[in-house]
């Protein structure tokens, strides 16, 4: 039981370390935004956040 807990803790620690590499190694490092409206590639394709799409549909009376 203890062996399994230690292995689980080690896996979680490695995953945490790998996820935070950018934060640790880069000066003023931070996670990039994962929101659709902050992604220039999606904006260029005309893809919006579902909340924005819902608001636009309601303004056009096209929401169901």
N, C-alpha and C positions, 0 to 999 in steps of 0.2 A: 504494500500500500504506500509506504513512504517512497519507495523507488519510483512508483508511478507519479506521485506528486512532484518529485524532483525533476523527472523528465518533462512533465507538463509545464512546470515553472521555467525550465530551460528553454522549451519551445516558445513560450510566450515572451521570454526575455529576448530571444534572438529575433522574433518577429517585430517586437517593439524597437529594437536597435536598427533593424533594416528599414523600418518605416521612418525613423527619425534621422537617417543619414544626412539628408539635405539640411535639416535644421541644425545639426551638429557641425557640419563641415563648412557650410557657407556663411559668410558674414551677413548678418541680418536675414538669415534664412527663414523661410516660412512656407507653409503649405499653400499651394495655389488654390484659388477658389474653384469649387466644383459645381457652381451654379451655371445653368445654361446661359443666362444673360451675360456672363462674364467671359464666355468663350467666343473669340472673334471668328473662328471658322464656322461655328453654328449660326452666328448672327449673319454672316455673309450668305449662308444658304437659306436664310429666312426662317430658321427654326427658333421658336420662342419657348419660354417657360410655360407650363400648363396654366399657371395663374394668369399670365399675360394673354394667352389664347382665349381663356374663359372670359376675361374682361372684354376683349375685342369682340367676341361673339355676342356677349350680352349687349354691347353698344349697338351692334348691327341687328339685334333681335334674332340672332340665329342660334342661340343656345337652346338646348332641349332639356 
